[in-house]
Amino acid sequence: MVLLKAKFSFQRRVKLAQTLWLLSWVSILVSCLTFGMGVFLKVQLWIHNEVMDNTAAHAVPNTVITAGLVGVLLGLYAGKISQDSLDVTKYPRWKPLMIPFFCISILSCFLCLAALILSVAMRGTLEDSLKIGLRNGIRFYKDTDTPGRCYQKRTMDKLQMDFQCCGNNHYKDWFEVQWISNRYLDFSSKEVKDRIKSNVDGRYLMDSVPFSCCNPNSPRPCIQVQITNNSAHYSYSYQTDELNIWVRGCREALLCYYTGIMATDGAAVSLSFFLQAAVLVSLRYLQTAMEKINSAEEMEVDSEGYLLEKGISETLSSSLEKTKALFKTNQVETGGGEAGGS
């Protein structure tokens, strides 16, 4: 049974071709936007690569970029077909390429769905990557003389100032690591010796944070040293006063930032999916409506278009049988070639 059959007069075929041309160019514009958003996400992930533990999250922008690029190429192809569809001298050259085009278009639609699913599924992976990467960034903050970690301090300072955050989960993460290099400590000082001796691992720990955690909007000069010591600062109560450092953790800030970008990518990919599906359906109707028209005299004749020549289950069964037959033919040819060679 023919699926979704429709009758097309010459005027309806013209309108269908015009609609297809318009949909193709809108699809191209949206695919360009999708491609650009994928590139933007890729660049942003690359910028903060030092505070990420792995590159698994790059699967999202890579898929979005591929979906956008394929969408642009398919849109250009469909737009050209729509222009040539009403010219019987040009349209026949496209007929052999229709089936491969439909197959690639369907794969492109699945690629858009994969990009959309990855945008949601990768959130947990991204959070774990940021958790470990930021923890290492804080731990190696002081290693400005160590090859491979020379820029870790600059990266963390810039990150905390740009995203108005402090630490991994919160500012107290800095209390648990020695973030001041030994080269800047006076080991002849009794205070330094006492702090190092009081720690089991022999590290110089204190209740302080780097300057990049300071909130410049605070009217009070930044209290970044001895944060929990009320007596060290005038008119200060650690428990009740509003701290003049950023209290939000950088993992939460970065996760919100990337989640927002991925949500925008998901919206662009969804729109691209619907437009590509609309182009695919329109082109299929145009192809089947033009299938039996071979001369200029037949252009005025009414024709029928449809999505599938048979039902969905019958089409799938037929396609599966053809695929099996193709593989069997290839195996026979390969076997015959080996036998002949021996």
HELIX and SHEET records of a PDB file:
HELIX    1   1 PHE A   10  ILE A   47  1                                  38    
HELIX    2   2 ASN A   49  VAL A   51  5                                   3    
HELIX    3   3 ALA A   56  HIS A   58  5                                   3    
HELIX    4   4 ALA A   59  ASP A   84  1                                  26    
HELIX    5   5 TYR A   91  LEU A   97  5                                   7    
HELIX    6   6 MET A   98  ARG A  139  1                                  42    
HELIX    7   7 GLN A  152  PHE A  163  1                                  12    
HELIX    8   8 TYR A  171  GLU A  176  5                                   6    
HELIX    9   9 ASN A  182  TYR A  184  5                                   3    
HELIX   10  10 LYS A  190  LYS A  197  1                                   8    
HELIX   11  11 PHE A  211  CYS A  213  5                                   3    
HELIX   12  12 ASN A  230  ALA A  232  5                                   3    
HELIX   13  13 CYS A  250  ALA A  289  1                                  40    
HELIX   14  14 ALA A  296  GLU A  300  5                                   5    
HELIX   15  15 ILE A  312  GLY A  341  1                                  30    
SHEET    1   A 2 ALA A   6  PHE A   8  0                                        
SHEET    2   A 2 SER A 303  GLY A 305 -1                                        
END                                                                             
